[in-house]
Amino acid sequence: MLFSGNGRHRAASPRRTSTQRLLAGAGIAGVVGLALPMAGATSATADAKSASSTADASTTSAAATTTASSASTTATSDAYTVVSGDWLSSIAERKHVSGGWERLYALNRSTLTQGPNVIFPGERLRLSGTVAASATSNDTSSSTASSSTASSAPTTSTVDATSAPSSAPSTTSGIAAAVAFAQAQLGKQYVYGGTGPDVWDCSGLTQAALGQAGISIPRTAAEQAEASTPVSMNDLQVGDLLFWSSDGTDAGVYHVALYIGNGNFIEAANPSAGVKEDNISDYAPSFAGSMS
């Protein structure tokens, strides 16, 4: 349409009918209306995927934590780290080690190279497992014993069982002398490898005691068990030797004591208890043997 005024012409925009305006508005509203639900759906899908990924990661993390915790518990249940103030005997008691401190030492002889009375904070000890046959005795040969004693206690002279009289007036009086000798050592210090006169380990004491009866016996607990004649626990006699073994055999023996009658025995027990008297009802041996 053209409008004229003063000879000039201009084009006017055609006017929309009410129907056209309504359709145009509906078209815009329709586009907007369709766009919004699509955006919402896309956002919801992304949120769902994110939540799923987070849940999966959380589940995986929890599973990994549980597995690691389980592995850690398994790895540490049969191990112990030494802290200041520990003794092997106190560790064995707290951790309920079968066989006591002697077995604990036998299990860790490769770590405790200076003997059971020298342990250091931070050392990692096994609380269970198999003991090597060469590590079942809680003492050593006399040469090793002398070296160990020198490193952990003042140098002392030793009681040489082989220098005792070659025979005793009688078996009874000889065994009485052995018992009297062992009783005289009560309260003295336990030192790994000790052979007297003021420090003892278990087999050093029994060797010296029976030496007073004119009976010469080997140095270590396992050797003493092998050299003895088996005796029934129901037929013990004063002067018999009591043995504790990790596996019930002579080779597994890690401790020995002297039987003195009425269920009692004298032993060089451990660094914290020293030489003491005990009863088989409190600390039952594995088996017994006679050297007479």
N, C-alpha and C positions, 0 to 999 in steps of 0.2 A: 504494500500500500504506500502511496506517496502523499505527502502533505506539502502544500505550497504556501509560501508566505514571502512576500516581497520578492518574488521571482526565484527564490531558492528552494531547493528540494532536499529532503533527508529521508532516509529509510527508517521506518519504525519497526521495531521487533514485533512479530505477530503475537497477539495475545493468546495465551493458552486457555483452553476451555477448562471448566471445573473438573471435567472428567479426566483430562490430560494431567492436570495438577495432581489429582488423586492417584492416578496410576504412577506418576513419577515418584511421588512420596512413598507409595507402597513399594516401588522397586528399590529405592535406597534403603528403606527400612528392612526389606527382605535381605539385601546383601549384608547389612550390618547384623541382622538377626542370625543369618547363617554363619557369619564369620565368628561370632562370639562363642557359640557352642563348640565349634571346631577347635578354637584356641584352648577352651577349657578342657576338651578331651585330650588334646596333645599334652597339656600340662599335667593332667591326672595320670596319663600313661608314663610320663617321665618320672613323676613322683613315685609311682608304683614300682618302676624299675629300680629307682634309687633305694627305696625301702627294702626291696628284695635283695639288692646287692649288699646293703648294710647288714641285713639279717644273716645272709650267707657268711659275710666276713666275721660277724660276731660269733656265729656258730663254730666256724673254723678256728677262730681264736680261742674260744672256750675249750674246744676239743684238744687243741694243741697244749693249752695250759694244763688240762687234766692229765694228758699223756705225760707231759714234762714233770708234773707233780708226782705222778705215779712212779715214773722212772727214778726221780730223785729219792723218793721214799725207799724204793727197792735198793738203790745204790748205797744209801746211808744206813739201812737197818742193820747191816752186819759190819759196820765200821764205826770207829770212834776217833775223834781228834783230841789228843792229850792237851790238858790245860794245866796251868800252874797249880801245884799242890796235889796233883794226882799221884797215886801209887798204883801199881798193877793190881794189887789186892783190892783197893777201893773201886777201881774200874770194873774188875770182874764181879764184885758184889753188886754194884749198881746196875750193871748190864746183864746180870744173871748168866755169866759165862759158865757153861758146864765144864767142870774140872778145875774151876777157880783160877787164881792168878798163874798157876803153873802151866795150865793149858793155854792161857792168854799169851804167856811168854813163848811157849812152843810154837804158837801160830805166827808170832811176829819176831822170831829170832833173827831173821834177815834185816829187820829194821832196828831192833834193840841190840846192836852189835857190842855194846859195852856191858851187857848183862841185864837182868831184870830189875836191879836196883838203880839203874841209870836211865831215866827216860826224860825226854825234853818236850816242852810245850810245842804244839804244832805237828808232832809226829802223828801219822795216821795208822791206827791199829785195826787189824781184822779181829772180829769177835767170834767168827765161826769159820768152818771150812776144814780142809784136810791138812793134817800135820805131817810134814815130811819125816820119814823114818830117822833121818840123821838129826832131827831137831826135837826129839821127843823127851830127852832127858833135861832136867832143869839145872844140870851142872855139867862140867867138862872134865877133861883129863887134867892131871895135876899141873902140867906145864901151862895150859891155858888158864887154869885157876890162879896160879901165882901171878900172872900178868893182870888178870881182872882184879884180883884183890889189891894189887899195888896201885891200880888206877882209881879205886873207889874207897880205900880205907888205908890207915897208917900201916906201914910195913910191919909185919909181925913174924915171929918164928912159927913154925908149924909143928903139929903133933904127927909124927910118922908112925902109922899103925904097924908098919913092918918092924919097928924097933922095939915093940912090946915083947915081953917074954914069949918064947916059942911055945910054952905050954903053961897051963895053970894048975894049981894043986889039985883041983877037981872041977868037973863041969859046973857043978852048982856054985862053987865059990868064984869060978871064972866069970860066969854070967852075972853073978852078983856084983863083981867088980865093973863089968860093962855097964850095968844099970846105974851103979853109984857114980861112975864117970859121967854118964849122960845127965844124971840129975844135977851134978855139979855145974853143968853148963847152962842150966835154966836161967833165962833173963839175958843171956849174951846176944850179941848182934848177929843178924843174918847178913851175910855178904856172899854174893854169887861167886863160887869158886873158893870160898873160905874153908880152910882146913885147920883152924885153931891157931893159937890157944884161946883167942878172944873173939874170933869171928868164925862163923860156920855156914856152909850150905848143907842141904839135907844129907847127901851121901858122904860128905866129909865128916859129919858128926857120927853117922852109923859106922863108918870105917874105923874111926878113932876109938869109938866105944867098944866095938867087938875086938879091937886090937888089945884092949886091956884084959880081955879074956883069953888072949893068945890065939885069936882067930884072925887070919889075914884074909881080907876080902877085896875085890876090885874097887876102883875109885868111883865110877858113876853109878847112878841109880839103876839104869837099864842093865849094866854089867852085873851088878849085885843080884838083880832078879834072875838073870840067866844062870848065875853060878849057884843059886840057892836050890834047896830041895823043896818042892811044893808042900804046903801045910794047909789043912782044912781050917777055915775060919772058926769052926766049932771045936778045934783041938789046938788052939794057940798055946804056946809055952813062953815063959819069960825069956827074952833074948831073941825071939823070932823077929824077922823083919816084915814090915807091912809095906805093900807097894800100891801106888796109884797109877793106873795106865789109861791112856787115851783110847785104846782099842782092845784092852783085855789081854794083850800079849806082853812078853818081856821087852820086846823092842819098843813098845809104846809107853813104857814106864817113864814118868816124869817126876815122881816124888817117892821118897822112902822114909820110914820112921822105925824106931826101936820099940817093940812091945815090952811093957814092964808089968803086965798082969792086971787083972780086974777090969779088962776092957780099955785100959789106959795105955798111952804111948807117948814117947818124947820125940819131938821133931824140931828141926831147924825150919821154921815155917815160911817166913817171908820177911822182907825188909821192915815192915811195920810191926810185926809181932815178935820177931826174933826166935830164940829157942824157947819152946814152951811145951807144956804137957796138955794132952787132949784125950778125948775118948772116941772110940770107934762109932759110938751111937751119934756123935755130932759130925764126924768126918769119916765116913766109911771107906776103907781101902778096897781096891779091886781084888787083891788076893794077897797071900802071905807066903813066906818061905823061911826055911831054917838053914843056918850056916854051921851049926854044930854037928 
